């Protein structure tokens, strides 16, 4: 193993401290341009930044454009603001498949998932349904809403925000499944809904989101809302898809409340929660009291509660993860326009998820190294001890470690073989000493070893597995206990 010296060049320009690494280049966009135009001009003038270095940085930012041939003069002209161009083809199928694969199964007690045509089911949370107006949020790079989003969250805000032609929500996708399977489905598309009386507002077809007391359909409001086009009130009213008939007899109806839907015969209860942030809107919390109370309320009344979490980063799950009635947890990021279908595909086993956690989920927010820095200059002294490396260095126990995931199937590893690719390189120098190139000394990137392994699907369901390779460095290198050096996803392996 060859190790690069732990040194990185630091460029200081006036009161700004700009770190320029070989693998990190400055991209000048929008309002950032005006700030760095001055900084870079000053650096060129006083000699602390050379013209050759600046040219190199600029080339790295545009080289991809030429690498993929976008300079072939075959690109379409810019479309007008209201011009319609259908360039989607059958991309929705690809988007749906791509959205299902990264969903991580964190918990699955008694093989709760996949679902098998449940007779009754109830779903909960503003995150399950659409906003009253959509499918897109207003674009902003300064002031993106953060922490939670009061409807289904399928993209974050800022420069990377998606513009959906439509949004398939879990509510819609599960209605379609219920219709096909003959499942009776209840829903509360709100985090705090309680019925005001046993004959309260009519049900059916309403929109999700918001915190209001009129009923589970409506817009993002904390004081009241419409129910699919009708006014909600405490004594009754009409809603899209249904109307209030007073109390002529129970039949299949239940007085609307989170507790009633959860306790009165739901074979499975699914709670949807999210965490949001974006450009100009950093998160201020790693858990949300309102959402956690919703989960616990449902779980206290339903012995088969499934949680679906869509979050922009780590979310603390401690409030309910050990609850006896929380039997399964799906965890993912922003899944795009086919989000609801992708989630339903995993819930019902059409997709056997194979993804692994790309970060550690802690038991407490204080276990994370990161802190909020609000000063003009922020010093980052953690070195390479990020995420799981930091947890291992400090003997912290994670709730779910980096790389963790369950599957609908099981896999066995065997025949691990190490092959030497470059014996002389291994034996001559302990440290990389080659010519300096982007990324470090050239011989740092020489292949010296390859590892092969046989993976067998020993379960009863076809699926893929992601093998992960971790390496350890000599003690004198003062590196983490182990570092992820490679990973590879197998093809879909047949059962057995």
LINCORCOR-V930321 format. One record per pair of residues at least 12 apart in sequence whose ideal C-beta (glycine too) atoms are under 10 Angstrom apart, sorted by sequence separation. I is the first residue (numbers start at 1). GAP is how many residues later the second one is. If there is no record, write none. Layout:
I | GAP
I | GAP
This chain:
8 | 12
9 | 12
28 | 12
137 | 12
144 | 12
145 | 12
155 | 12
175 | 12
201 | 12
203 | 12
204 | 12
205 | 12
206 | 12
207 | 12
208 | 12
209 | 12
210 | 12
211 | 12
212 | 12
213 | 12
214 | 12
215 | 12
217 | 12
218 | 12
227 | 12
228 | 12
229 | 12
230 | 12
254 | 12
275 | 12
295 | 12
317 | 12
370 | 12
429 | 12
431 | 12
432 | 12
434 | 12
455 | 12
470 | 12
471 | 12
8 | 13
9 | 13
26 | 13
41 | 13
144 | 13
154 | 13
174 | 13
200 | 13
201 | 13
202 | 13
203 | 13
204 | 13
206 | 13
207 | 13
210 | 13
211 | 13
212 | 13
214 | 13
215 | 13
217 | 13
218 | 13
226 | 13
227 | 13
228 | 13
230 | 13
252 | 13
258 | 13
275 | 13
294 | 13
307 | 13
330 | 13
369 | 13
388 | 13
389 | 13
431 | 13
432 | 13
469 | 13
470 | 13
471 | 13
472 | 13
8 | 14
26 | 14
40 | 14
137 | 14
143 | 14
144 | 14
154 | 14
171 | 14
200 | 14
201 | 14
203 | 14
210 | 14
211 | 14
212 | 14
218 | 14
226 | 14
227 | 14
228 | 14
230 | 14
250 | 14
273 | 14
274 | 14
295 | 14
307 | 14
317 | 14
332 | 14
387 | 14
388 | 14
429 | 14
432 | 14
453 | 14
469 | 14
470 | 14
471 | 14
143 | 15
152 | 15
154 | 15
188 | 15
200 | 15
201 | 15
202 | 15
210 | 15
212 | 15
215 | 15
217 | 15
227 | 15
273 | 15
305 | 15
387 | 15
388 | 15
428 | 15
469 | 15
470 | 15
471 | 15
8 | 16
135 | 16
137 | 16
141 | 16
142 | 16
151 | 16
152 | 16
171 | 16
187 | 16
190 | 16
201 | 16
209 | 16
214 | 16
216 | 16
275 | 16
291 | 16
307 | 16
315 | 16
330 | 16
369 | 16
370 | 16
386 | 16
388 | 16
451 | 16
453 | 16
468 | 16
469 | 16
470 | 16
40 | 17
134 | 17
135 | 17
140 | 17
141 | 17
144 | 17
152 | 17
170 | 17
186 | 17
187 | 17
189 | 17
191 | 17
193 | 17
196 | 17
201 | 17
214 | 17
215 | 17
227 | 17
273 | 17
274 | 17
330 | 17
369 | 17
370 | 17
468 | 17
469 | 17
470 | 17
18 | 18
131 | 18
132 | 18
133 | 18
134 | 18
136 | 18
137 | 18
139 | 18
140 | 18
141 | 18
151 | 18
152 | 18
171 | 18
189 | 18
190 | 18
191 | 18
192 | 18
193 | 18
195 | 18
196 | 18
207 | 18
214 | 18
215 | 18
273 | 18
291 | 18
305 | 18
369 | 18
425 | 18
451 | 18
468 | 18
469 | 18
16 | 19
131 | 19
132 | 19
135 | 19
136 | 19
137 | 19
138 | 19
139 | 19
140 | 19
141 | 19
152 | 19
170 | 19
187 | 19
189 | 19
190 | 19
191 | 19
192 | 19
193 | 19
194 | 19
196 | 19
206 | 19
207 | 19
213 | 19
214 | 19
272 | 19
273 | 19
305 | 19
307 | 19
328 | 19
368 | 19
467 | 19
468 | 19
469 | 19
16 | 20
131 | 20
134 | 20
135 | 20
137 | 20
139 | 20
141 | 20
151 | 20
152 | 20
169 | 20
188 | 20
189 | 20
190 | 20
191 | 20
192 | 20
193 | 20
195 | 20
206 | 20
207 | 20
212 | 20
213 | 20
214 | 20
271 | 20
300 | 20
305 | 20
306 | 20
307 | 20
308 | 20
309 | 20
310 | 20
311 | 20
313 | 20
369 | 20
370 | 20
426 | 20
451 | 20
467 | 20
468 | 20
18 | 21
127 | 21
129 | 21
130 | 21
131 | 21
140 | 21
187 | 21
189 | 21
190 | 21
192 | 21
193 | 21
195 | 21
206 | 21
207 | 21
213 | 21
218 | 21
273 | 21
299 | 21
303 | 21
304 | 21
305 | 21
306 | 21
307 | 21
308 | 21
309 | 21
310 | 21
311 | 21
312 | 21
332 | 21
369 | 21
422 | 21
425 | 21
466 | 21
467 | 21
16 | 22
18 | 22
126 | 22
127 | 22
129 | 22
130 | 22
131 | 22
139 | 22
190 | 22
193 | 22
205 | 22
206 | 22
207 | 22
215 | 22
217 | 22
272 | 22
273 | 22
295 | 22
298 | 22
303 | 22
304 | 22
305 | 22
306 | 22
307 | 22
308 | 22
309 | 22
310 | 22
311 | 22
312 | 22
331 | 22
368 | 22
369 | 22
425 | 22
426 | 22
449 | 22
466 | 22
467 | 22
13 | 23
16 | 23
20 | 23
126 | 23
127 | 23
128 | 23
129 | 23
138 | 23
190 | 23
193 | 23
204 | 23
205 | 23
206 | 23
214 | 23
216 | 23
217 | 23
271 | 23
272 | 23
296 | 23
297 | 23
300 | 23
302 | 23
303 | 23
304 | 23
305 | 23
306 | 23
307 | 23
308 | 23
309 | 23
310 | 23
311 | 23
330 | 23
332 | 23
367 | 23
368 | 23
425 | 23
426 | 23
465 | 23
466 | 23
467 | 23
14 | 24
15 | 24
126 | 24
127 | 24
128 | 24
137 | 24
139 | 24
190 | 24
193 | 24
203 | 24
204 | 24
205 | 24
206 | 24
215 | 24
217 | 24
271 | 24
291 | 24
292 | 24
295 | 24
296 | 24
299 | 24
301 | 24
302 | 24
303 | 24
304 | 24
305 | 24
306 | 24
307 | 24
308 | 24
309 | 24
310 | 24
331 | 24
367 | 24
369 | 24
422 | 24
424 | 24
465 | 24
466 | 24
13 | 25
14 | 25
18 | 25
125 | 25
126 | 25
127 | 25
136 | 25
137 | 25
190 | 25
193 | 25
202 | 25
203 | 25
214 | 25
217 | 25
271 | 25
286 | 25
292 | 25
295 | 25
298 | 25
299 | 25
300 | 25
302 | 25
310 | 25
333 | 25
362 | 25
369 | 25
421 | 25
422 | 25
423 | 25
464 | 25
465 | 25
13 | 26
16 | 26
125 | 26
126 | 26
127 | 26
136 | 26
137 | 26
189 | 26
190 | 26
201 | 26
202 | 26
206 | 26
269 | 26
271 | 26
292 | 26
293 | 26
294 | 26
295 | 26
299 | 26
331 | 26
360 | 26
421 | 26
422 | 26
464 | 26
465 | 26
13 | 27
16 | 27
125 | 27
126 | 27
127 | 27
135 | 27
136 | 27
137 | 27
188 | 27
189 | 27
190 | 27
271 | 27
286 | 27
287 | 27
288 | 27
292 | 27
293 | 27
296 | 27
298 | 27
299 | 27
359 | 27
360 | 27
367 | 27
369 | 27
421 | 27
422 | 27
463 | 27
464 | 27
465 | 27
11 | 28
13 | 28
14 | 28
26 | 28
135 | 28
136 | 28
188 | 28
189 | 28
190 | 28
202 | 28
270 | 28
271 | 28
283 | 28
286 | 28
287 | 28
288 | 28
291 | 28
292 | 28
295 | 28
298 | 28
299 | 28
359 | 28
360 | 28
368 | 28
419 | 28
420 | 28
421 | 28
464 | 28
465 | 28
13 | 29
14 | 29
20 | 29
28 | 29
135 | 29
136 | 29
187 | 29
188 | 29
189 | 29
201 | 29
215 | 29
269 | 29
283 | 29
286 | 29
287 | 29
291 | 29
296 | 29
310 | 29
358 | 29
359 | 29
360 | 29
362 | 29
367 | 29
420 | 29
421 | 29
463 | 29
464 | 29
13 | 30
18 | 30
27 | 30
28 | 30
134 | 30
135 | 30
175 | 30
186 | 30
187 | 30
192 | 30
201 | 30
202 | 30
269 | 30
283 | 30
285 | 30
286 | 30
287 | 30
289 | 30
296 | 30
331 | 30
360 | 30
366 | 30
367 | 30
419 | 30
420 | 30
462 | 30
463 | 30
12 | 31
13 | 31
18 | 31
25 | 31
26 | 31
135 | 31
136 | 31
201 | 31
271 | 31
283 | 31
285 | 31
286 | 31
287 | 31
288 | 31
295 | 31
357 | 31
360 | 31
367 | 31
418 | 31
419 | 31
462 | 31
463 | 31
11 | 32
14 | 32
25 | 32
26 | 32
134 | 32
135 | 32
200 | 32
201 | 32
266 | 32
269 | 32
270 | 32
283 | 32
287 | 32
360 | 32
364 | 32
367 | 32
418 | 32
419 | 32
461 | 32
462 | 32
463 | 32
13 | 33
20 | 33
24 | 33
25 | 33
27 | 33
28 | 33
134 | 33
135 | 33
200 | 33
201 | 33
206 | 33
207 | 33
269 | 33
287 | 33
310 | 33
363 | 33
417 | 33
418 | 33
419 | 33
455 | 33
457 | 33
461 | 33
462 | 33
14 | 34
20 | 34
22 | 34
25 | 34
26 | 34
27 | 34
135 | 34
200 | 34
201 | 34
202 | 34
204 | 34
205 | 34
206 | 34
268 | 34
269 | 34
270 | 34
271 | 34
272 | 34
273 | 34
274 | 34
275 | 34
276 | 34
277 | 34
278 | 34
295 | 34
362 | 34
363 | 34
417 | 34
418 | 34
451 | 34
456 | 34
459 | 34
461 | 34
462 | 34
13 | 35
25 | 35
26 | 35
134 | 35
171 | 35
190 | 35
199 | 35
200 | 35
201 | 35
202 | 35
204 | 35
205 | 35
206 | 35
258 | 35
262 | 35
263 | 35
266 | 35
267 | 35
268 | 35
269 | 35
270 | 35
271 | 35
272 | 35
273 | 35
274 | 35
275 | 35
276 | 35
277 | 35
308 | 35
362 | 35
363 | 35
364 | 35
416 | 35
417 | 35
451 | 35
453 | 35
455 | 35
457 | 35
458 | 35
460 | 35
461 | 35
12 | 36
13 | 36
24 | 36
25 | 36
131 | 36
171 | 36
196 | 36
199 | 36
200 | 36
201 | 36
202 | 36
203 | 36
204 | 36
205 | 36
206 | 36
258 | 36
262 | 36
266 | 36
267 | 36
268 | 36
269 | 36
270 | 36
271 | 36
272 | 36
273 | 36
274 | 36
275 | 36
276 | 36
277 | 36
360 | 36
362 | 36
363 | 36
416 | 36
417 | 36
449 | 36
450 | 36
455 | 36
457 | 36
459 | 36
460 | 36
11 | 37
20 | 37
23 | 37
130 | 37
152 | 37
171 | 37
196 | 37
197 | 37
199 | 37
200 | 37
201 | 37
202 | 37
203 | 37
204 | 37
205 | 37
261 | 37
262 | 37
263 | 37
264 | 37
265 | 37
266 | 37
267 | 37
268 | 37
269 | 37
270 | 37
271 | 37
272 | 37
273 | 37
274 | 37
275 | 37
276 | 37
361 | 37
362 | 37
363 | 37
415 | 37
416 | 37
417 | 37
453 | 37
456 | 37
457 | 37
458 | 37
459 | 37
11 | 38
22 | 38
130 | 38
131 | 38
151 | 38
169 | 38
170 | 38
196 | 38
197 | 38
201 | 38
202 | 38
203 | 38
204 | 38
259 | 38
262 | 38
263 | 38
264 | 38
266 | 38
268 | 38
269 | 38
270 | 38
271 | 38
272 | 38
273 | 38
274 | 38
275 | 38
308 | 38
360 | 38
361 | 38
362 | 38
415 | 38
416 | 38
455 | 38
457 | 38
458 | 38
130 | 39
150 | 39
169 | 39
195 | 39
196 | 39
197 | 39
202 | 39
203 | 39
204 | 39
258 | 39
259 | 39
262 | 39
263 | 39
266 | 39
275 | 39
308 | 39
359 | 39
360 | 39
361 | 39
362 | 39
414 | 39
415 | 39
457 | 39
129 | 40
150 | 40
202 | 40
203 | 40
216 | 40
257 | 40
258 | 40
261 | 40
262 | 40
263 | 40
275 | 40
321 | 40
360 | 40
361 | 40
413 | 40
414 | 40
415 | 40
456 | 40
128 | 41
129 | 41
130 | 41
150 | 41
202 | 41
203 | 41
215 | 41
216 | 41
259 | 41
260 | 41
261 | 41
262 | 41
274 | 41
275 | 41
306 | 41
357 | 41
359 | 41
360 | 41
361 | 41
413 | 41
414 | 41
415 | 41
11 | 42
127 | 42
128 | 42
129 | 42
130 | 42
201 | 42
202 | 42
216 | 42
258 | 42
259 | 42
262 | 42
273 | 42
321 | 42
359 | 42
360 | 42
412 | 42
413 | 42
414 | 42
127 | 43
128 | 43
129 | 43
148 | 43
201 | 43
202 | 43
258 | 43
259 | 43
262 | 43
314 | 43
318 | 43
357 | 43
359 | 43
360 | 43
361 | 43
412 | 43
413 | 43
9 | 44
127 | 44
128 | 44
200 | 44
257 | 44
258 | 44
273 | 44
317 | 44
318 | 44
357 | 44
358 | 44
359 | 44
360 | 44
411 | 44
412 | 44
430 | 44
125 | 45
128 | 45
199 | 45
216 | 45
313 | 45
314 | 45
316 | 45
317 | 45
318 | 45
356 | 45
357 | 45
358 | 45
411 | 45
412 | 45
125 | 46
128 | 46
199 | 46
313 | 46
314 | 46
315 | 46
316 | 46
317 | 46
318 | 46
356 | 46
357 | 46
410 | 46
411 | 46
412 | 46
430 | 46
431 | 46
123 | 47
199 | 47
273 | 47
314 | 47
315 | 47
316 | 47
318 | 47
356 | 47
357 | 47
410 | 47
411 | 47
412 | 47
430 | 47
123 | 48
198 | 48
199 | 48
314 | 48
316 | 48
356 | 48
357 | 48
409 | 48
410 | 48
411 | 48
198 | 49
271 | 49
316 | 49
356 | 49
409 | 49
410 | 49
197 | 50
203 | 50
311 | 50
315 | 50
355 | 50
407 | 50
409 | 50
410 | 50
123 | 51
203 | 51
314 | 51
316 | 51
354 | 51
408 | 51
409 | 51
410 | 51
416 | 51
123 | 52
309 | 52
316 | 52
353 | 52
355 | 52
407 | 52
408 | 52
409 | 52
411 | 52
413 | 52
121 | 53
203 | 53
314 | 53
353 | 53
354 | 53
408 | 53
409 | 53
410 | 53
411 | 53
412 | 53
202 | 54
314 | 54
353 | 54
354 | 54
407 | 54
408 | 54
409 | 54
411 | 54
413 | 54
99 | 55
123 | 55
200 | 55
201 | 55
271 | 55
352 | 55
353 | 55
354 | 55
408 | 55
409 | 55
410 | 55
411 | 55
121 | 56
151 | 56
152 | 56
198 | 56
199 | 56
200 | 56
269 | 56
314 | 56
352 | 56
407 | 56
409 | 56
411 | 56
121 | 57
151 | 57
152 | 57
198 | 57
200 | 57
269 | 57
313 | 57
351 | 57
352 | 57
354 | 57
407 | 57
120 | 58
129 | 58
150 | 58
151 | 58
197 | 58
198 | 58
269 | 58
270 | 58
271 | 58
272 | 58
275 | 58
276 | 58
407 | 58
115 | 59
118 | 59
128 | 59
129 | 59
130 | 59
150 | 59
151 | 59
195 | 59
197 | 59
198 | 59
268 | 59
349 | 59
407 | 59
117 | 60
118 | 60
121 | 60
128 | 60
129 | 60
149 | 60
150 | 60
195 | 60
196 | 60
268 | 60
270 | 60
274 | 60
405 | 60
117 | 61
128 | 61
129 | 61
150 | 61
195 | 61
196 | 61
405 | 61
115 | 62
119 | 62
121 | 62
122 | 62
123 | 62
124 | 62
125 | 62
126 | 62
127 | 62
128 | 62
194 | 62
195 | 62
198 | 62
346 | 62
117 | 63
118 | 63
119 | 63
120 | 63
121 | 63
122 | 63
123 | 63
124 | 63
125 | 63
126 | 63
193 | 63
194 | 63
195 | 63
262 | 63
403 | 63
117 | 64
118 | 64
119 | 64
120 | 64
121 | 64
122 | 64
123 | 64
124 | 64
125 | 64
126 | 64
127 | 64
193 | 64
194 | 64
195 | 64
208 | 64
116 | 65
117 | 65
118 | 65
119 | 65
120 | 65
121 | 65
122 | 65
123 | 65
124 | 65
125 | 65
126 | 65
193 | 65
194 | 65
195 | 65
403 | 65
115 | 66
117 | 66
118 | 66
120 | 66
121 | 66
122 | 66
123 | 66
124 | 66
125 | 66
126 | 66
186 | 66
192 | 66
402 | 66
118 | 67
124 | 67
126 | 67
186 | 67
191 | 67
403 | 67
115 | 68
125 | 68
151 | 68
184 | 68
186 | 68
188 | 68
190 | 68
193 | 68
272 | 68
99 | 69
124 | 69
150 | 69
151 | 69
187 | 69
188 | 69
331 | 69
150 | 70
186 | 70
188 | 70
149 | 71
150 | 71
272 | 71
329 | 71
96 | 72
150 | 72
186 | 72
188 | 72
92 | 73
95 | 73
134 | 73
188 | 73
270 | 73
314 | 73
331 | 73
91 | 74
92 | 74
132 | 74
133 | 74
186 | 74
187 | 74
188 | 74
331 | 74
132 | 75
134 | 75
186 | 75
286 | 75
92 | 76
131 | 76
132 | 76
133 | 76
185 | 76
186 | 76
286 | 76
88 | 77
129 | 77
130 | 77
131 | 77
132 | 77
270 | 77
287 | 77
322 | 77
329 | 77
129 | 78
130 | 78
131 | 78
132 | 78
186 | 78
286 | 78
287 | 78
321 | 78
328 | 78
86 | 79
129 | 79
130 | 79
131 | 79
186 | 79
211 | 79
268 | 79
286 | 79
321 | 79
411 | 79
128 | 80
129 | 80
186 | 80
191 | 80
285 | 80
286 | 80
126 | 81
127 | 81
128 | 81
184 | 81
185 | 81
191 | 81
318 | 81
403 | 81
126 | 82
127 | 82
184 | 82
191 | 82
286 | 82
317 | 82
388 | 82
402 | 82
411 | 82
125 | 83
126 | 83
184 | 83
186 | 83
187 | 83
188 | 83
189 | 83
316 | 83
317 | 83
125 | 84
126 | 84
183 | 84
403 | 84
409 | 84
123 | 85
126 | 85
132 | 85
183 | 85
314 | 85
409 | 85
132 | 86
133 | 86
314 | 86
409 | 86
129 | 87
132 | 87
133 | 87
393 | 87
408 | 87
409 | 87
128 | 88
129 | 88
131 | 88
132 | 88
284 | 88
392 | 88
393 | 88
129 | 89
131 | 89
132 | 89
283 | 89
391 | 89
392 | 89
126 | 90
282 | 90
389 | 90
390 | 90
391 | 90
392 | 90
389 | 91
124 | 92
388 | 92
389 | 92
132 | 93
387 | 93
388 | 93
389 | 93
126 | 94
132 | 94
384 | 94
385 | 94
386 | 94
388 | 94
389 | 94
383 | 95
384 | 95
385 | 95
388 | 95
389 | 95
132 | 96
174 | 96
383 | 96
384 | 96
388 | 96
191 | 97
383 | 97
387 | 97
192 | 98
191 | 99
192 | 99
384 | 99
170 | 100
191 | 100
171 | 101
191 | 101
192 | 101
193 | 101
170 | 102
191 | 102
192 | 102
169 | 103
191 | 103
194 | 103
190 | 104
191 | 104
192 | 105
352 | 105
188 | 106
191 | 106
352 | 107
32 | 109
352 | 109
354 | 109
355 | 109
356 | 109
31 | 110
188 | 110
352 | 110
353 | 110
354 | 110
356 | 110
30 | 111
31 | 111
352 | 111
353 | 111
354 | 111
355 | 111
29 | 112
30 | 112
349 | 112
351 | 112
352 | 112
354 | 112
356 | 112
161 | 117
160 | 118
161 | 118
153 | 119
157 | 119
158 | 119
159 | 119
160 | 119
152 | 120
153 | 120
154 | 120
156 | 120
157 | 120
158 | 120
159 | 120
153 | 121
155 | 121
156 | 121
157 | 121
158 | 121
159 | 121
152 | 122
153 | 122
156 | 122
157 | 122
158 | 122
151 | 123
153 | 123
155 | 123
156 | 123
157 | 123
158 | 123
150 | 124
157 | 124
148 | 125
149 | 125
156 | 125
148 | 126
149 | 126
150 | 126
147 | 127
148 | 127
149 | 127
147 | 128
148 | 128
149 | 128
30 | 129
146 | 129
147 | 129
149 | 129
29 | 130
146 | 130
147 | 130
145 | 131
146 | 131
356 | 131
120 | 132
122 | 132
144 | 132
145 | 132
146 | 132
125 | 133
144 | 133
145 | 133
356 | 133
124 | 134
144 | 134
146 | 134
147 | 134
355 | 134
143 | 135
144 | 135
145 | 135
146 | 135
147 | 135
148 | 135
354 | 135
122 | 136
143 | 136
144 | 136
145 | 136
146 | 136
147 | 136
354 | 136
124 | 137
141 | 137
142 | 137
143 | 137
144 | 137
146 | 137
147 | 137
148 | 137
122 | 138
123 | 138
124 | 138
140 | 138
141 | 138
142 | 138
143 | 138
144 | 138
146 | 138
147 | 138
170 | 138
354 | 138
122 | 139
137 | 139
140 | 139
141 | 139
142 | 139
146 | 139
147 | 139
354 | 139
121 | 140
122 | 140
139 | 140
140 | 140
141 | 140
147 | 140
148 | 140
170 | 140
352 | 140
120 | 141
122 | 141
137 | 141
140 | 141
147 | 141
352 | 141
122 | 142
128 | 142
148 | 142
122 | 143
123 | 143
128 | 143
129 | 143
148 | 143
352 | 143
120 | 144
122 | 144
127 | 144
128 | 144
147 | 144
120 | 145
121 | 145
122 | 145
123 | 145
124 | 145
125 | 145
127 | 145
128 | 145
119 | 146
120 | 146
121 | 146
122 | 146
123 | 146
124 | 146
125 | 146
126 | 146
127 | 146
128 | 146
119 | 147
120 | 147
121 | 147
122 | 147
123 | 147
124 | 147
125 | 147
126 | 147
127 | 147
118 | 148
119 | 148
120 | 148
121 | 148
122 | 148
123 | 148
124 | 148
125 | 148
126 | 148
127 | 148
118 | 149
119 | 149
120 | 149
121 | 149
122 | 149
123 | 149
124 | 149
125 | 149
127 | 149
117 | 150
118 | 150
115 | 152
118 | 152
115 | 153
113 | 155
115 | 155
157 | 155
112 | 156
154 | 156
156 | 156
153 | 157
155 | 157
156 | 157
152 | 158
153 | 158
153 | 159
149 | 161
148 | 163
149 | 163
126 | 164
127 | 164
176 | 164
177 | 164
125 | 165
126 | 165
173 | 165
175 | 165
176 | 165
125 | 166
146 | 166
173 | 166
174 | 166
127 | 167
168 | 167
173 | 167
174 | 167
177 | 167
181 | 167
126 | 168
168 | 168
172 | 168
173 | 168
176 | 168
177 | 168
125 | 169
167 | 169
168 | 169
170 | 169
171 | 169
172 | 169
173 | 169
174 | 169
175 | 169
124 | 170
125 | 170
167 | 170
168 | 170
169 | 170
170 | 170
173 | 170
174 | 170
177 | 170
124 | 171
166 | 171
167 | 171
168 | 171
169 | 171
170 | 171
173 | 171
177 | 171
162 | 172
164 | 172
165 | 172
166 | 172
167 | 172
168 | 172
169 | 172
170 | 172
172 | 172
173 | 172
124 | 173
125 | 173
161 | 173
164 | 173
167 | 173
168 | 173
170 | 173
174 | 173
124 | 174
160 | 174
162 | 174
163 | 174
164 | 174
168 | 174
169 | 174
170 | 174
173 | 174
174 | 174
123 | 175
162 | 175
164 | 175
168 | 175
173 | 175
122 | 176
168 | 176
156 | 177
170 | 177
124 | 178
155 | 178
156 | 178
122 | 179
154 | 179
155 | 179
122 | 180
128 | 180
153 | 180
154 | 180
155 | 180
124 | 181
127 | 181
153 | 181
154 | 181
155 | 181
125 | 182
127 | 182
153 | 182
154 | 182
155 | 182
121 | 183
122 | 183
123 | 183
124 | 183
125 | 183
127 | 183
152 | 183
154 | 183
154 | 184
155 | 184
121 | 185
123 | 185
154 | 185
118 | 186
153 | 186
154 | 186
152 | 187
152 | 188
154 | 188
115 | 189
115 | 191
152 | 191
112 | 192
112 | 193
113 | 193
110 | 194
112 | 194
109 | 195
108 | 198
107 | 199
107 | 200
106 | 201
135 | 202
106 | 203
103 | 205
104 | 205
103 | 206
103 | 207
107 | 210
130 | 210
106 | 211
129 | 211
128 | 212
115 | 213
107 | 214
112 | 214
113 | 214
114 | 214
106 | 215
107 | 215
109 | 215
112 | 215
113 | 215
128 | 215
109 | 216
111 | 216
112 | 216
113 | 216
109 | 217
110 | 217
111 | 217
112 | 217
113 | 217
109 | 218
110 | 218
107 | 219
108 | 219
109 | 219
107 | 220
108 | 220
109 | 220
107 | 221
108 | 221
106 | 222
107 | 222
108 | 222
105 | 223
106 | 223
107 | 223
105 | 224
106 | 224
107 | 224
104 | 225
105 | 225
106 | 225
104 | 226
105 | 226
121 | 226
103 | 227
104 | 227
103 | 228
104 | 228
102 | 229
103 | 229
104 | 229
115 | 229
102 | 230
103 | 230
118 | 230
101 | 231
102 | 231
114 | 231
115 | 231
117 | 231
100 | 232
102 | 232
103 | 232
114 | 232
115 | 232
116 | 232
99 | 233
102 | 233
113 | 233
114 | 233
115 | 233
116 | 233
99 | 234
113 | 234
114 | 234
115 | 234
99 | 235
100 | 235
112 | 235
113 | 235
114 | 235
99 | 236
103 | 236
113 | 236
114 | 236
98 | 237
99 | 237
114 | 237
98 | 238
99 | 238
100 | 238
114 | 238
96 | 239
99 | 239
100 | 239
103 | 239
95 | 240
96 | 240
98 | 240
99 | 240
102 | 240
103 | 240
113 | 240
95 | 241
96 | 241
97 | 241
99 | 241
100 | 241
101 | 241
105 | 241
95 | 242
96 | 242
99 | 242
100 | 242
103 | 242
104 | 242
95 | 243
96 | 243
99 | 243
100 | 243
103 | 243
92 | 244
94 | 244
95 | 244
96 | 244
97 | 244
98 | 244
99 | 244
100 | 244
101 | 244
103 | 244
92 | 245
93 | 245
96 | 245
97 | 245
100 | 245
101 | 245
91 | 246
92 | 246
95 | 246
96 | 246
99 | 246
100 | 246
91 | 247
95 | 247
99 | 247
105 | 247
96 | 248
97 | 248
103 | 248
105 | 248
88 | 249
92 | 249
96 | 249
104 | 249
105 | 249
100 | 250
101 | 250
103 | 250
104 | 250
105 | 250
100 | 251
101 | 251
102 | 251
103 | 251
104 | 251
106 | 251
99 | 252
100 | 252
101 | 252
102 | 252
103 | 252
104 | 252
100 | 253
101 | 253
102 | 253
104 | 253
97 | 254
101 | 254
102 | 254
104 | 254
96 | 255
100 | 255
106 | 255
102 | 256
104 | 257
106 | 293
107 | 293
113 | 293
106 | 294
114 | 294
113 | 295
104 | 296
111 | 297
106 | 298
108 | 298
105 | 299
106 | 299
107 | 299
108 | 299
104 | 300
105 | 300
106 | 300
108 | 300
104 | 301
105 | 301
103 | 302
104 | 302
105 | 302
104 | 303
105 | 303
114 | 347
17 | 359
16 | 360
17 | 360
15 | 361
16 | 361
17 | 361
19 | 361
15 | 362
17 | 362
101 | 363
6 | 377
6 | 378
60 | 378
56 | 382
101 | 388
25 | 413
22 | 414
22 | 415
23 | 415
22 | 416
23 | 416
21 | 417
22 | 417
23 | 417
21 | 418
22 | 418
21 | 419
2 | 423
2 | 424
1 | 425
2 | 426
3 | 426
5 | 426
2 | 427
3 | 427
4 | 427
5 | 427
2 | 428
3 | 428
4 | 428
5 | 428
1 | 429
2 | 429
3 | 429
4 | 429
1 | 430
2 | 430
4 | 430
1 | 431
2 | 431
2 | 432
4 | 432
8 | 432
7 | 433
4 | 435
5 | 435
4 | 436
5 | 436
4 | 437
2 | 438
3 | 438
2 | 439
4 | 439
4 | 440
2 | 441
3 | 441
2 | 442
2 | 443
2 | 444
2 | 446
1 | 447
1 | 448
1 | 470
3 | 470
1 | 471
3 | 471
6 | 471
1 | 472
6 | 472
1 | 473
3 | 473
6 | 473
3 | 474
3 | 475
1 | 476
3 | 476
1 | 478
1 | 484
